[in-house]
Amino acid sequence: MGYKTVLAVLDKQDKAGQITDFAVHLAETFSGHVIGLHVENYSAVPIVAPMEIPDPVAIEALQEASRAETGAIEGIFTRKADQSTATWEWRHFVSSIGFSSTSVIDSARAADLIVAAQGDGSLLSDNRSDIENFLFESGRPVLLVPQILTEPKPIRRVLLAWNGSREAARATFDALPFLKQAESVEIFSVNPQETPTQTPETAGAEIAAALARHGVNAVLSTHSATDLDASSVIENRLAESSIDLLVMGAYGHSRWRELLFGGVTRTLLESMTALTLLSR
């Protein structure tokens, strides 16, 4: 079992090399196929006041800039992919609705794993909200690459943020190829609640048993804290244990773009220190 189709979301030229490197590395690791995906948006139509008519010169300049960026991103991807042992292809879409295009969504839903860059922290960025909505709607696991990671490295230590939710369960099994190759996997619960089937001390025991049947030797740990929120506790654990990959469920409590992934998830994504696999 592995990620046989890896989709690299290449939205910006300055991140294209980084994301291509990670996507190609994963495709090579799992003997898979990598797809470089870029969406070129139709530029908003500039209006000339007071006549309120489109400015053709400005429109042409914006379109030319978009075409130039597309060419540069394609060049980065094809050069790096061609040097790898993985099979690859380039997909370029031109759309007035960006990553919401049906063709783009169809490409994503046929992938085993989507690789994308960490956001720039601008919650109101139209471009970033468009990409996050695309990731949310794709229905596929997403591996986000933090800005501080400049090149791929082996994923040896994995932290699984576990709260027993549907999203956490899906993320766990979506991450199985990584979990099976890791040297250590920690199932980490923050302030677990007592339920009819578990005590706080045994939180995660059943998912650990299920993973063991897949050959994953995971350890359980819990943290009870009243002075720190869950995101801070997880951040501290990532640093203390030198975690290479965080696995967690993504949430969509609100469809407003600034709350797309929910509170804990959003906080962690803004201060990423490790690769993060999200599923919903």
Phi, psi and omega in degrees: 000135179194182179267099186273338176232112182249123182256118179264117179273110186248085185267332183230144183297322184289344178252355187298318181295316180299309183292323176298316180303314182291318181294317179295319178301317180293319179297321177292319181300319185255016180052049185247194185239134181247137178243125173269122185241125175226138178245122178261114183278142167297133182289145173299144185278114177291142182251136177265117176275153358270002186285340181055050176241153180299143178265103186296327180294315179294321179299314180297321180295318179294318180294322179294321178296319179295318179295321180295319178295318178301314179298320180293317179295317178300318180298318179297312183296309185296324180294314181289317181295324182291340179272357183264173177266355181277153170282154185205165173206158181247132177234126182232122180243143173248124188211147176275350181241017173061224185286358177277355180302141180301320180297322180291314179299319179299320178298319182292320185288348177262007181262151174281327184209137175254134178246127182217165181274151171301145177294165182271007178088356179272098186294337183258013178292122181298319181296316182290322179294327176296316180292318181295322176296321177298314179297321180295319185276347186293330182075010182244155177295144183239128175257113179265134183256120180290155182299330186283346179269115185264342179208153181294150173215162181300142177267099184259324185241123183239136174247121179257110179282111190244127174227011177078006183279166176301317182296319179294321179296316180295318179300320181301310183284332173294333182269003185309317179302323177289317182298321182290336180265346185288153176279329178215140178230125179245124175268111192245122180243134179251122180049054181294145181266152174283134180231173178299340184248357181205155169259165177305327181288337182253014179303130179089358183296320183290320178292328177296320178295319179296319179293325179300327179291341175266006180086015180261118180265093184259150176249149180261142172210147178230157178222126177251121183218136176251344184262349181233147175279168186299321182296320179294320179297316180293318178302316179298320180294321178301316181289316183297323187259005181051053184288136177269329184218129172257131178244127181202159176282145177258146187239151178228060182298328180227143178274357171297138189299324183288348180241019190304318183261003178082171190298299184296314181299315181300314180300316180294323182291334181280343182229043185297133174240351182220159171306141183229121177261125181241141173221152176218000000 
